[in-house]
Amino acid sequence: MKTALLLGAGSSIAQAIARALAQQGYALQLAARDPSALEPFASDLKLKYTLPVTLHTLDARAYATHSEFYENLPVFPEVIICAVGYLGDQPFGEKNWAEVENIIECNYTGPVSLLNIAAEKMQLKKAGVIIGISSVAGERGRASNYLYGSAKAGFTAYLSGLRNRLYPLGIRVITLKPGFVYSKMTEHLTLPPRLTASPEQVAKAVIKNLSSGSEIIYVKPIWAIIMTIIRLIPEFIFKKLKL
Ligand SMILES: NC(=O)c1ccc[n+]([C@@H]2O[C@H](COP(=O)([O-])OP(=O)(O)OC[C@H]3O[C@@H](n4cnc5c(N)ncnc54)[C@H](OP(=O)(O)O)[C@@H]3O)[C@@H](O)[C@H]2O)c1
Protein backbone atom coordinates (compact mmCIF):
# COMPACT_ATOMS: atom_id res chain seq x y z
CA MET A 1 0.00 0.00 0.00
CA LYS A 2 1.34 3.45 -0.93
CA THR A 3 1.32 6.33 1.54
CA ALA A 4 0.70 10.04 0.97
CA LEU A 5 1.72 12.81 3.37
CA LEU A 6 -0.28 16.04 3.42
CA LEU A 7 1.58 19.04 4.85
CA GLY A 8 -0.98 21.62 5.99
CA ALA A 9 -3.73 19.01 6.15
CA GLY A 10 -6.28 21.41 7.64
CA SER A 11 -6.45 23.08 4.24
CA SER A 12 -9.68 22.69 2.30
CA ILE A 13 -7.72 21.77 -0.83
CA ALA A 14 -5.50 19.29 1.08
CA GLN A 15 -8.56 17.56 2.51
CA ALA A 16 -10.16 17.13 -0.90
CA ILE A 17 -6.86 15.69 -2.19
CA ALA A 18 -6.61 13.41 0.86
CA ARG A 19 -10.10 12.07 0.19
CA ALA A 20 -9.31 11.49 -3.50
CA LEU A 21 -6.08 9.67 -2.58
CA ALA A 22 -7.95 7.52 -0.06
CA GLN A 23 -10.33 6.55 -2.87
CA GLN A 24 -7.23 5.43 -4.80
CA GLY A 25 -6.17 3.22 -1.86
CA TYR A 26 -3.44 5.43 -0.31
CA ALA A 27 -2.71 5.32 3.41
CA LEU A 28 -2.61 8.90 4.70
CA GLN A 29 -0.40 10.96 7.00
CA LEU A 30 -2.06 14.26 7.90
CA ALA A 31 0.22 16.98 9.31
CA ALA A 32 -1.00 20.27 10.76
CA ARG A 33 -0.30 22.77 13.51
CA ASP A 34 -3.25 21.39 15.50
CA PRO A 35 -3.68 17.73 14.51
CA SER A 36 -6.41 17.20 17.13
CA ALA A 37 -8.69 19.36 14.96
CA LEU A 38 -8.28 16.76 12.20
CA GLU A 39 -9.54 13.83 14.28
CA PRO A 40 -13.15 13.87 12.95
CA PHE A 41 -11.83 14.07 9.35
CA ALA A 42 -9.37 11.21 9.96
CA SER A 43 -12.07 9.05 11.61
CA ASP A 44 -14.38 9.61 8.66
CA LEU A 45 -11.63 8.59 6.18
CA LYS A 46 -10.75 5.48 8.19
CA LEU A 47 -14.40 4.44 8.39
CA LYS A 48 -15.15 5.02 4.70
CA TYR A 49 -11.99 3.66 3.14
CA THR A 50 -10.60 1.24 5.82
CA LEU A 51 -7.08 2.67 5.46
CA PRO A 52 -4.42 3.73 7.96
CA VAL A 53 -4.66 7.49 8.67
CA THR A 54 -2.16 9.01 11.10
CA LEU A 55 -2.01 12.55 12.52
CA HIS A 56 1.20 14.56 13.01
CA THR A 57 2.09 17.93 14.48
CA LEU A 58 3.79 20.32 12.07
CA ASP A 59 4.60 24.03 12.09
CA ALA A 60 6.09 25.03 8.75
CA ARG A 61 7.82 28.01 10.42
CA ALA A 62 9.56 25.84 13.06
CA TYR A 63 12.47 24.89 10.79
CA ALA A 64 14.52 23.20 13.52
CA THR A 65 11.75 20.61 14.02
CA HIS A 66 11.46 19.52 10.38
CA SER A 67 14.05 16.70 10.32
CA GLU A 68 12.54 15.18 13.46
CA PHE A 69 9.07 15.53 11.95
CA TYR A 70 10.06 13.22 9.08
CA GLU A 71 11.91 10.83 11.41
CA ASN A 72 8.75 10.43 13.51
CA LEU A 73 6.55 9.37 10.57
CA PRO A 74 5.60 5.68 10.71
CA VAL A 75 6.87 5.23 7.12
CA PHE A 76 8.41 7.61 4.61
CA PRO A 77 5.63 8.40 2.09
CA GLU A 78 5.67 7.85 -1.69
CA VAL A 79 3.69 11.06 -2.29
CA ILE A 80 4.08 14.40 -0.47
CA ILE A 81 1.69 17.30 -0.98
CA CYS A 82 2.57 20.70 0.46
CA ALA A 83 -0.60 22.75 0.94
CA VAL A 84 0.81 25.08 3.61
CA GLY A 85 0.04 28.67 2.73
CA TYR A 86 -1.08 32.02 4.07
CA LEU A 87 -2.76 34.70 1.96
CA GLY A 88 -2.16 37.46 4.49
CA ASP A 89 -3.29 41.04 4.37
CA GLN A 90 -1.45 43.04 1.72
CA PRO A 91 -2.24 46.59 3.03
CA PHE A 92 -1.45 45.52 6.62
CA GLY A 93 1.78 43.84 5.48
CA GLU A 94 2.92 47.04 3.79
CA LYS A 95 3.22 48.52 7.31
CA ASN A 96 3.87 45.44 9.44
CA TRP A 97 6.97 43.26 9.13
CA ALA A 98 5.56 40.38 11.21
CA GLU A 99 2.78 39.98 8.64
CA VAL A 100 5.33 39.94 5.80
CA GLU A 101 7.42 37.33 7.63
CA ASN A 102 4.36 35.12 8.09
CA ILE A 103 3.49 35.40 4.38
CA ILE A 104 7.06 34.63 3.27
CA GLU A 105 7.60 31.79 5.74
CA CYS A 106 4.26 30.03 5.14
CA ASN A 107 4.42 30.27 1.36
CA TYR A 108 8.14 30.01 0.69
CA THR A 109 10.80 29.31 3.33
CA GLY A 110 8.67 26.86 5.37
CA PRO A 111 7.68 24.73 2.35
CA VAL A 112 11.27 24.89 1.03
CA SER A 113 12.66 23.64 4.35
CA LEU A 114 10.13 20.78 4.41
CA LEU A 115 10.59 19.76 0.78
CA ASN A 116 14.41 19.99 0.92
CA ILE A 117 14.42 17.21 3.51
CA ALA A 118 11.82 15.20 1.56
CA ALA A 119 13.90 15.55 -1.63
CA GLU A 120 17.01 14.14 0.07
CA LYS A 121 15.05 11.10 1.23
CA MET A 122 13.37 10.56 -2.15
CA GLN A 123 16.75 10.92 -3.86
CA LEU A 124 18.04 7.94 -1.85
CA LYS A 125 14.98 5.88 -2.81
CA LYS A 126 15.03 7.09 -6.44
CA ALA A 127 11.23 7.28 -6.35
CA GLY A 128 8.43 9.54 -5.26
CA VAL A 129 6.13 12.39 -6.13
CA ILE A 130 6.25 15.90 -4.62
CA ILE A 131 3.33 18.25 -5.19
CA GLY A 132 3.68 21.88 -4.18
CA ILE A 133 0.65 24.16 -4.19
CA SER A 134 1.82 27.47 -5.56
CA SER A 135 -0.31 30.13 -7.23
CA VAL A 136 -0.92 32.08 -10.41
CA ALA A 137 -0.32 35.09 -8.12
CA GLY A 138 3.38 34.21 -8.40
CA GLU A 139 3.51 34.82 -12.13
CA ARG A 140 3.48 38.61 -11.99
CA GLY A 141 3.55 41.04 -9.08
CA ARG A 142 0.32 43.00 -8.70
CA ALA A 143 -0.23 45.94 -6.33
CA SER A 144 -3.15 44.15 -4.68
CA ASN A 145 -1.22 41.06 -3.49
CA TYR A 146 2.49 41.19 -4.32
CA LEU A 147 3.63 40.08 -0.85
CA TYR A 148 1.82 36.72 -1.23
CA GLY A 149 2.57 36.69 -4.98
CA SER A 150 6.31 37.18 -4.55
CA ALA A 151 6.51 34.38 -1.96
CA LYS A 152 4.60 32.06 -4.33
CA ALA A 153 6.88 33.18 -7.20
CA GLY A 154 9.84 32.01 -5.12
CA PHE A 155 8.08 28.71 -4.41
CA THR A 156 7.24 28.19 -8.10
CA ALA A 157 10.91 28.76 -9.05
CA TYR A 158 12.00 26.41 -6.26
CA LEU A 159 9.69 23.65 -7.51
CA SER A 160 10.94 24.17 -11.06
CA GLY A 161 14.55 23.76 -9.92
CA LEU A 162 13.69 20.76 -7.78
CA ARG A 163 11.95 19.12 -10.77
CA ASN A 164 15.02 19.80 -12.89
CA ARG A 165 17.25 18.20 -10.22
CA LEU A 166 15.10 15.14 -9.50
CA TYR A 167 13.78 14.35 -13.00
CA PRO A 168 16.79 12.12 -13.91
CA LEU A 169 15.98 9.97 -10.85
CA GLY A 170 12.38 9.41 -11.93
CA ILE A 171 10.97 11.62 -9.16
CA ARG A 172 8.03 13.76 -10.22
CA VAL A 173 7.75 17.33 -8.91
CA ILE A 174 4.36 18.84 -9.67
CA THR A 175 3.55 22.55 -9.40
CA LEU A 176 -0.11 23.10 -8.76
CA LYS A 177 -1.43 26.57 -9.65
CA PRO A 178 -5.12 26.17 -8.97
CA GLY A 179 -6.36 29.68 -9.81
CA PHE A 180 -9.17 30.79 -7.49
CA VAL A 181 -10.51 28.04 -5.23
CA TYR A 182 -13.45 28.15 -2.82
CA SER A 183 -11.71 27.48 0.51
CA LYS A 184 -11.13 28.82 4.03
CA MET A 185 -8.46 31.10 2.57
CA THR A 186 -10.87 32.83 0.20
CA GLU A 187 -14.16 32.65 2.09
CA HIS A 188 -14.08 36.43 2.73
CA LEU A 189 -13.69 37.19 -1.01
CA THR A 190 -16.25 37.38 -3.82
CA LEU A 191 -14.81 35.13 -6.50
CA PRO A 192 -15.86 34.94 -10.18
CA PRO A 193 -17.56 31.52 -10.55
CA ARG A 194 -16.14 30.82 -14.04
CA LEU A 195 -12.59 31.26 -12.78
CA THR A 196 -13.08 29.49 -9.48
CA ALA A 197 -12.61 25.78 -8.84
CA SER A 198 -13.91 23.66 -6.00
CA PRO A 199 -11.36 21.79 -3.84
CA GLU A 200 -12.78 18.57 -5.39
CA GLN A 201 -11.93 19.82 -8.91
CA VAL A 202 -8.38 20.52 -7.73
CA ALA A 203 -8.17 17.00 -6.28
CA LYS A 204 -9.42 15.49 -9.54
CA ALA A 205 -6.68 17.31 -11.47
CA VAL A 206 -4.07 16.03 -9.00
CA ILE A 207 -5.18 12.40 -9.35
CA LYS A 208 -5.25 12.71 -13.16
CA ASN A 209 -1.64 13.94 -13.28
CA LEU A 210 -0.18 12.07 -10.31
CA SER A 211 1.85 9.37 -12.04
CA SER A 212 1.97 10.73 -15.57
CA GLY A 213 0.81 13.81 -17.45
CA SER A 214 1.38 17.45 -16.71
CA GLU A 215 3.83 18.60 -14.05
CA ILE A 216 2.47 22.15 -14.10
CA ILE A 217 -1.23 22.08 -13.39
CA TYR A 218 -3.68 24.93 -13.92
CA VAL A 219 -6.94 23.37 -12.75
CA LYS A 220 -9.14 25.46 -15.07
CA PRO A 221 -7.42 25.67 -18.49
CA ILE A 222 -8.56 29.29 -18.89
CA TRP A 223 -6.00 30.28 -16.22
CA ALA A 224 -3.13 29.19 -18.46
CA ILE A 225 -4.47 31.54 -21.18
CA ILE A 226 -5.06 34.43 -18.76
CA MET A 227 -1.58 34.13 -17.28
CA THR A 228 0.07 33.96 -20.71
CA ILE A 229 -1.62 37.26 -21.58
CA ILE A 230 -0.74 38.82 -18.20
CA ARG A 231 2.93 37.82 -18.61
CA LEU A 232 3.04 39.35 -22.11
CA ILE A 233 1.74 42.81 -21.13
CA PRO A 234 4.69 45.24 -21.34
CA GLU A 235 5.72 46.68 -17.99
CA PHE A 236 5.06 50.31 -19.08
CA ILE A 237 1.38 49.34 -19.58
CA PHE A 238 1.19 46.82 -16.71
CA LYS A 239 2.26 49.40 -14.10
CA LYS A 240 -0.78 51.56 -15.00
CA LEU A 241 -3.30 48.75 -14.64
CA LYS A 242 -5.36 48.10 -11.53
CA LEU A 243 -5.50 44.30 -11.33
N1 LIG B 1 -7.86 29.14 -2.20
C1 LIG B 1 -7.29 29.63 -3.28
O1 LIG B 1 -7.92 30.38 -4.06
C2 LIG B 1 -5.86 29.28 -3.60
C3 LIG B 1 -5.38 29.62 -4.86
C4 LIG B 1 -4.08 29.31 -5.19
C5 LIG B 1 -3.28 28.67 -4.28
N2 LIG B 1 -3.77 28.35 -3.06
C6 LIG B 1 -2.86 27.67 -2.13
O2 LIG B 1 -3.42 26.43 -1.79
C7 LIG B 1 -2.89 26.01 -0.52
C8 LIG B 1 -4.05 25.56 0.35
O3 LIG B 1 -4.88 26.68 0.61
P1 LIG B 1 -6.46 26.60 0.88
O4 LIG B 1 -7.09 27.41 -0.16
O5 LIG B 1 -6.89 25.20 1.07
O6 LIG B 1 -6.58 27.46 2.20
P2 LIG B 1 -6.50 27.09 3.73
O7 LIG B 1 -7.63 26.17 4.05
O8 LIG B 1 -6.38 28.36 4.45
O9 LIG B 1 -5.12 26.27 3.84
C9 LIG B 1 -3.91 26.81 4.23
C10 LIG B 1 -3.29 25.82 5.18
O10 LIG B 1 -1.96 26.24 5.52
C11 LIG B 1 -1.79 25.92 6.87
N3 LIG B 1 -0.74 26.71 7.52
C12 LIG B 1 -0.61 28.05 7.57
N4 LIG B 1 0.48 28.37 8.26
C13 LIG B 1 1.06 27.21 8.67
C14 LIG B 1 2.20 26.88 9.41
N5 LIG B 1 3.03 27.84 9.92
N6 LIG B 1 2.49 25.59 9.61
C15 LIG B 1 1.69 24.61 9.14
N7 LIG B 1 0.58 24.85 8.42
C16 LIG B 1 0.27 26.14 8.20
C17 LIG B 1 -3.12 26.23 7.52
O11 LIG B 1 -3.15 25.55 8.75
P3 LIG B 1 -4.20 25.82 9.89
O12 LIG B 1 -5.35 24.91 9.52
O13 LIG B 1 -3.46 25.42 11.14
O14 LIG B 1 -4.55 27.28 9.85
C18 LIG B 1 -4.08 25.70 6.48
O15 LIG B 1 -4.40 24.36 6.71
C19 LIG B 1 -2.12 27.21 0.02
O16 LIG B 1 -0.75 27.03 -0.21
C20 LIG B 1 -2.65 28.36 -0.81
O17 LIG B 1 -1.72 29.40 -0.88
C21 LIG B 1 -5.05 28.63 -2.70
The ligand as an SDF file (V2000), in Angstrom:
LIG
                    3D

 48 52  0  0  0  0  0  0  0  0999 V2000
   -7.8550   29.1390   -2.1990 N   0  0  0  0  0  0  0  0  0  0  0  0
   -7.2910   29.6320   -3.2830 C   0  0  0  0  0  0  0  0  0  0  0  0
   -7.9170   30.3810   -4.0600 O   0  0  0  0  0  0  0  0  0  0  0  0
   -5.8630   29.2780   -3.6040 C   0  0  0  0  0  0  0  0  0  0  0  0
   -5.3830   29.6200   -4.8620 C   0  0  0  0  0  0  0  0  0  0  0  0
   -4.0840   29.3110   -5.1950 C   0  0  0  0  0  0  0  0  0  0  0  0
   -3.2850   28.6700   -4.2760 C   0  0  0  0  0  0  0  0  0  0  0  0
   -3.7690   28.3540   -3.0580 N   0  0  0  0  0  0  0  0  0  0  0  0
   -2.8570   27.6690   -2.1280 C   0  0  0  0  0  0  0  0  0  0  0  0
   -3.4230   26.4260   -1.7950 O   0  0  0  0  0  0  0  0  0  0  0  0
   -2.8930   26.0080   -0.5170 C   0  0  0  0  0  0  0  0  0  0  0  0
   -4.0520   25.5570    0.3520 C   0  0  0  0  0  0  0  0  0  0  0  0
   -4.8790   26.6830    0.6100 O   0  0  0  0  0  0  0  0  0  0  0  0
   -6.4560   26.5990    0.8750 P   0  0  0  0  0  0  0  0  0  0  0  0
   -7.0860   27.4080   -0.1610 O   0  0  0  0  0  0  0  0  0  0  0  0
   -6.8860   25.1970    1.0710 O   0  0  0  0  0  0  0  0  0  0  0  0
   -6.5760   27.4550    2.1960 O   0  0  0  0  0  0  0  0  0  0  0  0
   -6.5010   27.0860    3.7290 P   0  0  0  0  0  0  0  0  0  0  0  0
   -7.6290   26.1750    4.0460 O   0  0  0  0  0  0  0  0  0  0  0  0
   -6.3810   28.3620    4.4540 O   0  0  0  0  0  0  0  0  0  0  0  0
   -5.1230   26.2650    3.8380 O   0  0  0  0  0  0  0  0  0  0  0  0
   -3.9050   26.8090    4.2270 C   0  0  0  0  0  0  0  0  0  0  0  0
   -3.2910   25.8150    5.1780 C   0  0  0  0  0  0  0  0  0  0  0  0
   -1.9630   26.2400    5.5160 O   0  0  0  0  0  0  0  0  0  0  0  0
   -1.7940   25.9210    6.8750 C   0  0  0  0  0  0  0  0  0  0  0  0
   -0.7380   26.7060    7.5150 N   0  0  0  0  0  0  0  0  0  0  0  0
   -0.6130   28.0500    7.5660 C   0  0  0  0  0  0  0  0  0  0  0  0
    0.4770   28.3730    8.2600 N   0  0  0  0  0  0  0  0  0  0  0  0
    1.0600   27.2100    8.6690 C   0  0  0  0  0  0  0  0  0  0  0  0
    2.2050   26.8830    9.4120 C   0  0  0  0  0  0  0  0  0  0  0  0
    3.0280   27.8410    9.9190 N   0  0  0  0  0  0  0  0  0  0  0  0
    2.4940   25.5880    9.6140 N   0  0  0  0  0  0  0  0  0  0  0  0
    1.6880   24.6060    9.1360 C   0  0  0  0  0  0  0  0  0  0  0  0
    0.5750   24.8540    8.4230 N   0  0  0  0  0  0  0  0  0  0  0  0
    0.2660   26.1410    8.2010 C   0  0  0  0  0  0  0  0  0  0  0  0
   -3.1220   26.2270    7.5220 C   0  0  0  0  0  0  0  0  0  0  0  0
   -3.1540   25.5490    8.7510 O   0  0  0  0  0  0  0  0  0  0  0  0
   -4.2010   25.8180    9.8920 P   0  0  0  0  0  0  0  0  0  0  0  0
   -5.3450   24.9060    9.5250 O   0  0  0  0  0  0  0  0  0  0  0  0
   -3.4640   25.4160   11.1420 O   0  0  0  0  0  0  0  0  0  0  0  0
   -4.5460   27.2800    9.8460 O   0  0  0  0  0  0  0  0  0  0  0  0
   -4.0830   25.7030    6.4780 C   0  0  0  0  0  0  0  0  0  0  0  0
   -4.3980   24.3560    6.7110 O   0  0  0  0  0  0  0  0  0  0  0  0
   -2.1220   27.2080    0.0230 C   0  0  0  0  0  0  0  0  0  0  0  0
   -0.7470   27.0340   -0.2120 O   0  0  0  0  0  0  0  0  0  0  0  0
   -2.6500   28.3610   -0.8080 C   0  0  0  0  0  0  0  0  0  0  0  0
   -1.7180   29.4010   -0.8820 O   0  0  0  0  0  0  0  0  0  0  0  0
   -5.0470   28.6260   -2.6960 C   0  0  0  0  0  0  0  0  0  0  0  0
  1  2  1  0
  2  3  2  0
  2  4  1  0
  4  5  1  0
  4 48  2  0
  5  6  2  0
  6  7  1  0
  7  8  2  0
  8  9  1  0
  8 48  1  0
  9 10  1  0
  9 46  1  0
 10 11  1  0
 11 12  1  0
 11 44  1  0
 12 13  1  0
 13 14  1  0
 14 15  2  0
 14 16  1  0
 14 17  1  0
 17 18  1  0
 18 19  2  0
 18 20  1  0
 18 21  1  0
 21 22  1  0
 22 23  1  0
 23 24  1  0
 23 42  1  0
 24 25  1  0
 25 26  1  0
 25 36  1  0
 26 27  1  0
 26 35  1  0
 27 28  2  0
 28 29  1  0
 29 30  1  0
 29 35  2  0
 30 31  1  0
 30 32  2  0
 32 33  1  0
 33 34  2  0
 34 35  1  0
 36 37  1  0
 36 42  1  0
 37 38  1  0
 38 39  2  0
 38 40  1  0
 38 41  1  0
 42 43  1  0
 44 45  1  0
 44 46  1  0
 46 47  1  0
M  CHG  2   8   1  16  -1
M  END
$$$$
